Amino acid sequence: MTKIVFFRRDGAFWGFDEHGHTGYGESGDDVLCAALSAMTMLLLNTLEISYAADVDYNIDEGGTEISVRCGAALPESGEDEKKQFAAEGLIKGYYYQLNDLLEEYFDYLDVEIVDE
């Protein structure tokens, strides 16, 4: 199972941790794992390249651990309001996309929010 924990401060989504393999399919043929990887990389590339947002992340493929923090998504970051809104919205969108996946893949995913 893959567990994704989102971090929210004052209502703003600003990061997440992903842990574990989904177990939906064999390694290398797991379409759910591939979907999560693709969505995560799209999010990271969009934050870093398209939005030029400061994002800290660590990817440990061997241990299936991903950690993402984007301070630009927080109002106190001092970033332009549009950048803050876009960064926070992208992370929040990932949360809602995962909740849609939970409807079909609830045995393979666990999603939660930690309010700080």
C-alpha positions in Angstrom: 0.0 0.0 0.0 1.1 3.5 -0.7 0.4 6.1 2.0 0.4 9.8 1.1 0.3 12.3 3.9 -0.4 15.9 2.9 0.7 18.8 5.1 -1.6 21.8 5.5 -1.0 25.0 7.4 -3.8 27.6 7.9 -5.8 25.9 5.2 -2.9 25.9 2.6 -1.6 22.6 1.2 2.2 22.9 1.0 3.7 19.5 0.9 3.3 15.7 1.2 5.1 12.5 1.9 4.6 9.2 0.0 5.6 5.9 1.4 5.5 2.3 0.0 4.6 0.4 -3.1 0.9 0.1 -4.0 1.0 -3.6 -4.5 -1.6 -3.3 -7.3 0.6 -5.2 -9.8 3.9 -6.8 -10.3 7.0 -4.6 -10.0 7.5 -2.9 -13.4 3.9 -3.6 -14.4 2.0 -1.8 -11.6 -0.2 0.8 -13.4 -1.3 2.5 -10.2 2.3 3.0 -9.1 3.1 4.3 -12.6 0.2 6.7 -12.3 1.4 8.0 -8.9 4.9 8.5 -10.2 3.8 10.4 -13.2 1.5 12.6 -11.2 4.2 13.3 -8.7 6.8 14.2 -11.3 4.3 16.4 -13.2 3.7 18.3 -9.9 7.4 18.7 -9.2 8.3 19.8 -12.7 5.4 22.3 -12.8 6.3 23.8 -9.4 10.1 24.0 -10.2 10.1 24.9 -13.9 6.7 26.4 -14.8 6.1 28.3 -11.6 9.8 28.8 -10.6 8.8 28.0 -7.1 11.2 27.0 -4.4 10.5 23.4 -3.7 12.4 21.0 -1.5 12.1 17.3 -2.4 13.8 14.0 -1.9 13.1 10.8 -3.9 14.4 7.5 -2.7 13.3 5.1 -5.4 14.7 2.1 -3.6 12.8 2.7 -0.5 9.8 4.2 -2.2 9.9 7.3 -0.2 9.1 10.7 -1.6 9.1 14.0 0.4 7.9 17.3 -1.1 7.7 20.7 0.6 6.9 23.9 -1.2 7.2 26.9 1.0 6.0 29.1 -1.9 2.5 27.6 -1.4 2.2 29.3 2.0 0.9 32.8 2.4 3.8 33.7 4.7 6.4 32.8 2.1 6.5 36.4 0.7 6.0 35.0 -2.8 3.8 36.8 -5.3 0.2 36.0 -4.5 -0.4 34.4 -7.9 2.6 32.0 -7.5 1.4 31.1 -4.0 -2.1 30.5 -5.2 -0.8 28.3 -8.2 1.6 26.3 -6.1 -0.9 25.6 -3.3 -3.6 24.8 -5.9 -1.4 22.3 -7.6 -0.7 20.4 -4.4 -4.4 20.6 -3.4 -5.3 19.3 -6.9 -3.0 16.3 -6.3 -4.8 15.6 -3.1 -8.2 15.6 -4.8 -7.0 13.5 -7.7 -5.8 10.9 -5.2 -9.1 10.9 -3.4 -10.8 10.2 -6.8 -8.4 7.2 -7.2 -9.3 6.0 -3.7 -12.8 5.2 -4.9 -11.4 2.3 -7.0 -8.1 1.6 -5.4 -8.9 1.8 -1.7 -7.0 -1.4 -0.9 -3.8 0.1 -2.4 -3.8 3.7 -1.3 -4.2 5.6 1.9 -4.4 9.4 1.9 -4.6 11.7 4.9 -4.0 15.3 5.9 -1.9 16.6 8.8 -2.9 20.1 9.9 0.1 21.9 11.4 
